[in-house]
Amino acid sequence: MKKENLRMLSLMSVLFVGLFVLASPVHALECVGVTVDANIVRVVHSVIVLIQIVAPILLVIFGMLDLAKGVMAQKEDEIKKGQQTFIKRLITAAIIFFVIALVRMLVSFVTGDGSDSEIMTCIDAFINGENS
């Protein structure tokens, strides 16, 4: 992808998130003794969703393009290089997609209180976009 296309995609993403924030009513969320504006929760939730959906799709598409370049070149070295790049991008896409689940798991291990703890409620609010 060209830099202009990436800039346009990032600008559109920011505008998309901004529209949801501006169109929503203002509430507050109490997180571990700190009051957090509901718009911040909504923005974080939207960014998480965008990262989980867009990043793996783009990485897989770029990996397939790298693999196709190697096949079109019809050189054994280029094909192997394309395969390695594709595998690396697939692994990166999987890591990006599952990073939220890993963070939730690590926080639950650290808190040790289970799903009823206040920090887990706060994290769930950010991840799921809920206001309570």
N, C-alpha and C positions, 0 to 999 in steps of 0.2 A: 504494500500500500504506500502511496506517496504521502509525503508530509502534509500536503494540503488536505488530503482525504482524512488523515488522522486528526488534524486540527478541527476539521468540520465535524467529525464524529464526536470529538470531545466537547465541542461547543454545543452541539445538539443535545448531548447527554446532560450538560449543565442546565440548559434551558428546560429540558424535560423535567428534571428534578425540581427546578425553580418553580415551574408551573404548579406542581403538586403542593409545594410548600406554601405558595401564595394563595392557593384556592382553599386551604384548609383552615378550620377554626383554631384559635390559639388556646392551648391547654398546657398544663405543666405536669411533669413526672417527678416524683420524689425517688431519688436513687442514692442510697447509702448516705442519707443526711444532706444531699445536695439536690436542689431543685433544678431540673433540666427542662428547658422549653421543649414543647412537643414538636415544634418545627425542626429542632435539631435531631430528635429521634426519627422523624420522618425522612430527613435528608440522609442520615446514616443508613437507615433501612433501604432507601432507594439506591444508594451507592453500593451497598452489599449485594442487592439483587442484580444490579447492572454488572458488577464484577463477576458474580457467579454465573451469569448467563452469557454476557458478551465476551469475556476474556477466553473461556474455553473454546467458544465457537471460532473466534479469530485465530487462536493458536492452532486449532485443527485445520482451518482453511489454509493458513500460511504453511503448515507442515505438508499438506497435500500439494500445494504449489511447489514447494521444494522438491518433493518426491517426483512430481511431474516434470520438473526441469531436468532432473537426473535421468529420467526415462527418455525424455526427448533428446538429450545429448547422446544417448546410445553408447555411453562409455561406462565400463564397469566401475571405475572409481567414482564417477559422478552419481551413479545409482546407489552405491553403498553410502556415499556422503549424504544423499537425499534421504535414505532410509534411517540413518542415524539421527539426522535432524528431525525427521518426522517422529521418531520414537521419543526423543527428548521433549519435543513440543507436546506430545500426548501425555507424558508424565507430568509436565508443567501444568497442563490444563487440568489434570486430575487433582493435583495438589491445590491449585487455586480454587477448584470447585469444592473441595472438602476441607478447606482451611477453617471455615466457620464451625463445622462440626468438631474439628480438633480443638479449637479454642474453647468451645462449650465443655468438651470433655476435660480439658486441662483445668478449667476454672472449677468444675464440679469436684475434681480430685483435690484441688487446693482448699476449697471451702469445706469439704467433707460433711456438710450439713444436709446434703441431698438437694432435691429440686425446690425445697421450701425456703431456702435462704434468700435474703434480700438481694444479694449480688446476682444470684441466678435470675431472679425476677427482673432485675434491671437489664441484664444481658438479653434475656428473652424479649423485653420490650424493644431494645434496639434492633435485634435480629428480625423479629416478627412485625415491627412497626406498630406495636400496641401502646396505648396510653391507659394507665390504670391509676 
